């Protein structure tokens, strides 16, 4: 991300999370906008598993116990892009539109809260960087 080396892995991760959450917000907004479009299939933006693999999430797997062990990172954070999945309506009732506005509004609220949390964490990290750059003033 930065060639200066002043941003740590957490800052890079938070930046990526903000980008992915913004993409998720666009997918949710598109679903809401097409709630009354016949034959529209609701879309979901999935990125959590891919992001977890890129940061080397440890869920019962190997973990480094010594500083000189090989890194266990699962992949490159920059390569995480997420994917849009569509689920067609198979109920056979109505106009074949499977968008639930209530569910989409709930997803939008959750996504917004998670976006704001990541933005606040990144802001705190940048505040610490500013504090150090100003010699603690």
Order of alpha helices (4+ residues) and beta strands (2+ residues): alpha-beta-alpha-beta-alpha
